[in-house]
Amino acid sequence: MMRRRQIRTARRKFSGGKYRRSNNLAVGYNVTEEMVGPFSVSRQLNDQIALAKALIAVAKEHNNLQFAWELSAQIRIFQLLLSNSATNQPPSAFHAEVETAIRDMSLLIHQAKQLHYDSATTIMKLKAQIQDYKEQISSLSDKNTKSGQQAAEAVPKGLYCLGVMLTMDWFMNSNLQRKNMEKRRIAEKLNDNNLYHFCIFSDNLLGTSVVINSTSVNAHHPELLVFHVVTDQVNYAAMKAWFSMNSFRGVTVDVQKLEDLTWLNASYVPVLKQLQDSETQKYYFSGKANVKTQIKFQNPKYLSMLNHLRFYIPEFLPQLKKVVFLDDDVVVQKDLIPLFKIDLHGNVNGAVETCMETFHRFHTYLNFSHPLIKAHFDPDACGWAFGMNVFDLVEWRRRNVTGIYHYWQERNVDRTLWKLGTLPPGLLSFYGLTEVLSPQWHMLGLGYDESKDLKAFRDGAVVHYNGNRKPWMKIAIEKYKGLWEKYVDYSHPSLQQCNVH
């Protein structure tokens, strides 16, 4: 009742002169003309609505819910008036209603000032709220990033089961080992430069299988293809069993164990030497995130030799002249034999550039505030992608690219040149030695970018699920999974036993 008396008093106060109807509210009323006019009632209503909404936020902050409710009720009246005015035929009572509504809102705004809800206070409160929201969003973003990374690093239950079951089969089933011995008779193919050689370095059995299967299905002469697979000791038996029990249209598949490459040791390989450093171990394996470092930078997979083995291909395959390197998260959709016939013009690495946007240039990956980087490289140089690369191993050996890689890796022990991964040292090692390939050879983004045009990707020779959302995971981007699942035989007894679907 007190509030109603205050409103009546305010109405008398604000009605010193009779409210005049504007000519633009007469017959022939035009909403657009009224809104842009110097005495626009509609604009006045909208301005008061905007101010009232800000005051509601401040009132709620002070727990003055009654006042916030009255402001909300008045806003609804204003909105109804604006809706009626949009009919172009305002009723005769409209003008009186507008006068009453504006006076009532003016009273509420006046009361807000008495409660110190003035504009300056409101702005300060809103700024504080915005800052608080920003901090909450940042915290949630960090948690989301960490959860996404943990999900990406985790092995799905079905794939873990598959690995365990195949490992048991390998050691218990003598027929598998006998088949493997029969395949060893074709060992001469492994060094035959008249054939087409591919490398995959992976601990992911199903991903590797899809790469090989998709390559063989789309090859015109699969019998001419040789795959050199390297995995770790944990997954070696499962890989051997899988590729012994399955045929891929005559493709030769050789599986080796990383631990058997004894020349990869700490005295030769900078990454292995760095792993012996206590600070490096603390950085990657302590389990505690450095507040100054993005979570993804502390992922120990970036020091895995399966990731860095790509820089030792000429030593791993000393007899070969040219190979195509494939990541385990790609799908091959075209015959790749023509890749081997591309003239690299004396370069070592054939790759697809990724600098259609500025964030894929060198300055994105490298620290150009470091004098060593600043002195040797162009910050606007175009980046390129690992995942599908054709390497001229003759030129590689002649240019000593592995030695260049060692030089830069040794100087990044404190992680001041770059933060993570194999791409930054790749950009440095192959700088000036990379031949640009047509974008259709290697299309990227299916592991993180939901906006990609699926139709365009159907025409790509190799499509890449780079990013955390791999196609074998529950967090995969659903619309892209079909390109990958096309090459998975879910009816296979081993996959069915482990409920891989």
C-alpha positions in Angstrom: 0.0 0.0 0.0 2.9 2.4 0.9 4.4 1.8 -2.6 1.0 2.5 -4.3 0.7 5.8 -2.5 4.2 6.7 -3.5 3.4 6.0 -7.2 0.2 8.1 -7.0 2.3 11.0 -5.4 4.9 10.6 -8.1 2.2 10.7 -10.8 0.9 14.0 -9.4 4.5 15.3 -9.3 5.3 14.4 -12.9 1.9 15.7 -14.2 2.6 19.4 -13.7 1.8 19.9 -17.3 -0.8 18.0 -19.3 0.7 15.1 -21.3 0.7 16.1 -25.0 0.0 13.6 -27.7 2.6 13.7 -30.4 1.4 14.3 -33.9 3.1 11.1 -35.0 0.8 9.1 -32.8 -2.3 10.3 -34.7 -4.1 8.6 -37.5 -1.7 7.3 -40.1 0.7 6.4 -37.3 4.1 5.0 -38.7 6.2 3.0 -36.2 9.5 3.5 -38.1 9.0 7.3 -38.4 8.1 7.5 -34.7 11.2 5.6 -33.5 13.6 7.8 -35.4 11.8 11.0 -34.5 13.4 13.5 -32.0 10.6 12.9 -29.4 10.2 9.2 -29.9 8.1 7.5 -27.2 9.2 4.0 -28.3 12.8 4.9 -27.9 12.1 6.3 -24.5 10.4 3.1 -23.5 13.3 1.0 -24.8 15.8 3.1 -23.0 14.0 2.8 -19.7 13.7 -1.0 -20.2 17.5 -1.3 -20.7 18.1 0.8 -17.5 15.5 -1.2 -15.5 17.1 -4.5 -16.5 20.5 -3.3 -15.2 18.8 -2.1 -12.0 17.2 -5.6 -11.6 20.6 -7.2 -11.6 21.9 -4.7 -8.9 18.7 -5.2 -6.8 19.1 -8.9 -6.8 22.8 -8.5 -5.9 21.5 -6.6 -2.8 18.9 -9.3 -2.2 16.1 -6.7 -2.7 13.8 -9.2 -4.5 10.7 -7.1 -4.0 12.1 -4.1 -5.8 13.5 -6.4 -8.5 10.0 -7.9 -9.0 8.4 -4.4 -9.3 11.0 -3.4 -11.9 10.3 -6.7 -13.8 6.5 -6.1 -13.7 7.0 -2.6 -15.1 9.2 -3.9 -17.9 6.5 -6.3 -18.9 4.0 -3.4 -19.1 6.5 -1.5 -21.3 6.9 -4.5 -23.5 3.2 -4.9 -23.9 2.9 -1.2 -24.8 5.6 -1.5 -27.5 3.8 -4.6 -28.8 0.5 -2.7 -29.1 2.2 0.2 -30.8 3.6 -2.1 -33.5 0.0 -2.8 -34.7 0.0 0.6 -36.5 -3.4 1.2 -35.1 -2.9 2.2 -31.5 -6.1 2.4 -29.4 -7.2 5.8 -28.1 -6.2 4.7 -24.6 -2.6 3.9 -25.6 -1.4 7.5 -24.9 -2.7 7.6 -21.4 -1.2 4.1 -20.7 2.2 5.3 -22.0 2.0 8.4 -19.7 1.2 6.3 -16.7 3.8 3.7 -17.5 6.6 6.2 -18.0 5.7 8.0 -14.7 5.6 4.7 -12.8 9.0 3.7 -14.2 10.4 7.1 -13.4 9.4 6.7 -9.8 11.1 3.3 -9.6 14.3 4.7 -11.1 14.1 7.6 -8.6 13.8 5.1 -5.8 16.7 3.2 -7.2 18.9 6.3 -6.9 17.8 6.7 -3.3 18.9 3.1 -2.7 22.2 4.0 -4.3 21.4 2.1 -7.5 22.5 5.0 -9.6 24.3 4.6 -12.9 27.8 4.7 -11.6 27.1 2.2 -8.9 25.3 0.0 -11.4 28.2 0.1 -13.8 30.7 -0.8 -11.1 28.5 -3.7 -9.9 28.0 -5.0 -13.4 31.8 -4.8 -14.1 32.4 -6.8 -11.0 29.9 -9.3 -12.1 31.4 -9.6 -15.5 34.8 -10.1 -14.1 33.4 -12.8 -11.8 31.7 -14.5 -14.8 35.0 -14.3 -16.8 36.8 -16.1 -14.0 34.1 -18.7 -13.7 34.2 -19.3 -17.5 38.0 -19.5 -17.4 37.9 -22.1 -14.6 35.2 -24.1 -16.4 37.2 -23.9 -19.7 40.3 -25.2 -17.9 38.3 -28.1 -16.4 36.8 -28.8 -19.8 40.2 -28.9 -21.5 41.6 -31.2 -18.8 38.6 -33.5 -19.1 38.8 -33.5 -22.9 42.5 -34.3 -22.8 42.0 -37.1 -20.2 39.2 -38.6 -22.4 41.5 -38.4 -25.4 44.4 -40.1 -23.5 42.2 -42.9 -22.1 42.0 -46.2 -24.0 38.3 -47.1 -24.6 37.3 -50.3 -22.8 36.6 -52.2 -26.0 40.1 -51.5 -27.4 41.8 -52.4 -24.2 39.9 -55.7 -24.2 40.9 -56.3 -27.9 44.6 -55.7 -27.1 44.5 -58.1 -24.1 42.6 -60.8 -26.0 44.9 -60.7 -29.1 48.0 -60.8 -26.9 46.7 -64.0 -25.3 45.9 -65.4 -28.7 49.4 -64.7 -29.9 51.1 -66.6 -27.1 48.5 -69.4 -27.0 47.8 -70.0 -30.6 50.7 -71.6 -32.5 48.8 -71.2 -35.8 49.2 -67.5 -35.6 52.9 -67.7 -35.1 53.2 -70.2 -37.9 51.3 -67.8 -40.3 53.7 -65.1 -39.2 56.7 -67.3 -40.1 55.2 -67.9 -43.5 55.0 -64.2 -44.0 58.6 -63.8 -43.1 59.4 -65.5 -46.5 58.5 -62.3 -48.2 61.0 -60.3 -46.2 62.8 -59.3 -49.4 59.9 -57.0 -50.2 60.7 -54.8 -47.2 63.8 -53.4 -49.0 62.5 -53.4 -52.5 62.6 -49.9 -54.0 60.3 -51.1 -56.9 57.5 -51.3 -54.4 55.6 -48.5 -52.5 56.5 -48.2 -48.8 54.5 -46.7 -46.0 55.4 -46.0 -42.3 53.0 -46.0 -39.3 54.4 -45.6 -35.7 51.6 -46.3 -33.3 50.3 -48.0 -30.2 46.7 -48.0 -31.5 45.8 -51.3 -33.1 42.4 -50.4 -34.5 43.6 -47.0 -35.8 46.6 -48.6 -37.6 44.3 -51.3 -39.0 41.9 -48.7 -40.5 44.9 -46.9 -42.1 46.1 -50.1 -43.8 42.7 -51.3 -44.7 41.6 -48.0 -46.2 44.8 -47.8 -48.2 44.5 -51.3 -49.6 40.8 -50.9 -50.5 41.4 -47.8 -52.5 44.7 -49.0 -54.1 44.7 -50.1 -57.8 47.5 -52.5 -57.0 47.5 -53.3 -53.3 50.0 -56.2 -53.8 52.7 -53.5 -54.5 52.2 -51.8 -51.1 54.4 -52.5 -48.1 53.6 -51.1 -44.6 56.3 -50.8 -42.0 54.6 -50.6 -38.6 56.4 -49.9 -35.3 54.7 -50.2 -32.0 55.8 -50.6 -28.3 56.3 -53.7 -26.3 52.9 -53.5 -24.7 51.1 -53.7 -28.0 53.5 -55.7 -30.0 52.0 -59.2 -29.6 48.5 -57.9 -30.2 49.6 -56.1 -33.4 51.4 -59.3 -34.6 48.4 -61.4 -33.9 46.0 -59.0 -35.7 48.0 -58.6 -38.9 48.7 -62.4 -39.0 45.1 -63.4 -38.8 43.8 -60.7 -41.2 44.6 -60.1 -44.9 44.5 -56.7 -46.6 44.1 -57.5 -50.3 47.7 -58.7 -50.6 49.3 -55.8 -48.8 52.6 -56.6 -47.0 52.6 -55.6 -43.3 55.7 -55.8 -41.2 55.4 -55.1 -37.5 58.4 -54.2 -35.4 58.9 -53.4 -31.7 60.4 -50.1 -30.7 62.5 -51.7 -28.0 64.3 -53.8 -30.6 65.7 -50.6 -32.3 68.6 -50.6 -29.9 70.4 -47.7 -31.7 67.6 -45.5 -30.4 69.2 -44.7 -27.0 69.9 -41.7 -24.8 73.4 -41.3 -26.0 72.1 -40.6 -29.6 68.5 -39.4 -29.2 68.0 -36.0 -27.5 64.4 -36.7 -26.5 65.5 -39.9 -24.6 68.3 -37.9 -23.0 65.9 -35.2 -21.9 63.7 -37.8 -20.3 66.5 -38.6 -17.9 66.5 -35.0 -16.7 64.8 -34.5 -13.3 63.2 -31.2 -14.3 61.7 -32.7 -17.4 60.4 -35.7 -15.5 58.8 -33.3 -13.0 57.2 -31.2 -15.8 55.6 -34.1 -17.6 55.0 -36.8 -15.0 54.4 -35.0 -11.7 50.6 -34.9 -12.3 50.6 -31.3 -11.2 49.6 -28.7 -13.7 51.8 -25.6 -13.9 49.5 -22.5 -13.6 51.6 -20.7 -16.2 51.4 -23.5 -18.7 48.5 -24.8 -20.7 47.4 -28.3 -19.6 48.0 -29.8 -23.1 51.7 -28.7 -23.0 52.4 -31.1 -20.1 51.2 -34.2 -21.9 54.0 -36.8 -21.8 53.0 -38.3 -25.1 54.9 -35.5 -26.8 58.1 -37.1 -25.6 57.1 -40.6 -26.8 59.6 -42.2 -29.1 56.7 -43.4 -31.3 56.0 -39.7 -32.0 59.6 -38.8 -32.6 60.5 -41.9 -34.6 59.4 -40.0 -37.7 62.7 -38.1 -37.6 64.7 -41.3 -37.9 63.0 -43.0 -40.9 66.3 -43.1 -43.0 68.0 -45.0 -40.2 65.0 -47.2 -39.6 64.7 -48.1 -43.3 68.3 -47.7 -44.5 67.8 -49.4 -47.9 64.8 -47.4 -49.1 64.7 -44.3 -51.2 61.2 -42.9 -50.7 58.4 -43.5 -48.2 55.0 -42.1 -47.3 54.5 -41.4 -43.6 50.9 -41.8 -42.2 49.5 -41.1 -38.8 47.2 -43.6 -37.1 44.3 -41.2 -37.1 43.9 -40.8 -40.9 41.7 -42.5 -43.4 42.9 -43.1 -47.0 40.2 -42.6 -49.7 42.3 -42.6 -52.9 45.0 -44.6 -54.5 48.3 -43.2 -53.0 50.7 -44.7 -55.5 50.7 -41.4 -57.5 52.2 -39.7 -54.4 55.4 -41.5 -55.0 55.7 -40.1 -58.5 55.4 -36.4 -57.5 58.6 -34.5 -58.2 59.8 -32.9 -55.0 62.3 -30.7 -56.9 65.2 -31.6 -54.6 63.2 -31.2 -51.4 63.0 -33.8 -48.6 59.4 -33.4 -47.4 56.2 -33.3 -49.5 53.4 -31.9 -47.3 50.2 -29.9 -47.5 50.3 -26.3 -46.2 47.9 -25.2 -43.4 48.3 -21.4 -43.5 45.0 -20.5 -45.0 44.5 -18.7 -41.7 47.2 -16.6 -39.9 47.2 -18.9 -36.8 48.9 -21.7 -38.8 52.1 -19.7 -39.5 55.4 -20.2 -37.8 54.8 -17.6 -35.2 52.0 -19.7 -33.8 54.2 -22.7 -33.1 57.6 -21.1 -32.2 58.8 -18.5 -29.7 60.0 -15.6 -31.9 61.0 -13.6 -28.8 63.9 -16.1 -28.6 66.9 -14.7 -30.5 67.8 -18.0 -32.0 64.4 -18.5 -33.6 64.2 -14.8 -34.5 67.5 -14.9 -36.3 66.9 -18.0 -38.5 63.1 -18.1 -39.4 60.4 -16.0 -40.9 57.5 -15.6 -38.4 55.0 -15.4 -41.3 56.3 -18.6 -43.0 53.6 -21.0 -43.8 53.1 -24.1 -41.6 52.4 -27.5 -43.0 51.0 -30.7 -41.5 52.4 -34.0 -40.3 50.1 -37.0 -40.8 50.5 -37.6 -44.6 54.0 -36.8 -45.8 56.1 -38.2 -48.7 59.8 -38.3 -47.8 62.7 -38.5 -50.2 65.1 -40.5 -48.1 68.1 -40.0 -50.4 67.8 -36.2 -50.1 67.1 -36.6 -46.4 70.4 -38.4 -45.8 72.3 -36.0 -48.1 70.9 -32.9 -46.2 71.4 -34.6 -42.8 67.9 -33.6 -41.7 68.1 -35.9 -38.6 71.2 -33.9 -37.5 69.3 -30.6 -38.0 66.5 -32.1 -35.8 69.0 -33.0 -33.1 70.5 -29.5 -33.2 67.2 -27.8 -32.4 65.9 -30.5 -30.0 69.0 -30.1 -27.9 68.5 -26.4 -27.7 65.0 -26.8 -26.5 65.7 -28.7 -23.3 64.2 -25.8 -21.3 61.2 -25.6 -23.7 61.9 -21.9 -24.6 61.9 -22.4 -28.4 58.6 -24.3 -28.5 56.3 -25.9 -26.0 55.0 -29.2 -27.3 54.8 -31.8 -30.1 56.7 -32.9 -33.1 55.4 -30.3 -35.5 57.6 -27.3 -34.2 60.9 -29.3 -34.6 59.6 -30.5 -37.9 59.0 -27.0 -39.1 62.6 -26.1 -38.1 64.2 -29.3 -39.5 62.5 -29.2 -42.9 62.7 -25.4 -43.3 63.4 -24.7 -46.9 63.2 -28.4 -47.7 59.4 -28.8 -48.1 57.6 -29.2 -51.4 54.0 -28.0 -51.2 51.4 -30.6 -52.2 47.8 -30.0 -53.4 45.4 -29.6 -50.4 43.3 -32.6 -51.7 46.1 -34.9 -50.7 45.7 -34.2 -47.0 42.5 -32.7 -45.5 42.6 -31.9 -41.7 40.3 -31.0 -38.8 38.0 -33.9 -38.3 39.1 -34.4 -34.7 38.1 -30.9 -33.5 36.2 -28.8 -36.0 32.5 -29.4 -36.3 32.0 -26.8 -39.0 33.9 -28.7 -41.7 32.0 -29.5 -45.0 31.6 -33.3 -45.0 31.0 -33.3 -48.8 34.3 -31.7 -49.4 36.1 -34.3 -47.3 34.7 -37.1 -49.3 36.9 -36.1 -52.2 40.1 -35.9 -50.1 42.8 -38.5 -50.7 43.7 -38.6 -47.0 41.4 -37.2 -44.3 42.9 -36.6 -40.8 41.2 -36.7 -37.4 43.8 -34.5 -35.8 42.6 -33.2 -32.4 41.3 -34.9 -29.3 38.0 -36.2 -30.7 39.3 -39.4 -32.4 36.8 -41.5 -34.4 37.2 -44.5 -32.1 36.2 -42.6 -29.0 32.8 -41.7 -27.6 33.7 -38.0 -27.8 34.2 -38.2 -31.6 32.3 -35.8 -33.8 29.4 -37.9 -34.9 28.9 -36.6 -38.4 32.5 -37.5 -39.4 32.6 -41.0 -37.9 31.2 -42.7 -41.0 34.3 -41.9 -43.1 36.4 -44.0 -40.6 33.9 -46.7 -39.6 33.5 -47.6 -43.3 36.8 -49.5 -42.9 36.1 -51.2 -39.6 34.6 -54.7 -39.8 32.4 -54.8 -36.7 31.4 -58.3 -37.5 34.9 -59.5 -36.9 34.7 -62.1 -34.0 37.5 -60.4 -32.0 35.7 -57.0 -32.2 32.4 -58.6 -31.3 33.8 -60.4 -28.3 35.1 -57.1 -26.9 32.0 -55.2 -27.8 33.8 -52.8 -30.1 31.2 -50.8 -31.9 
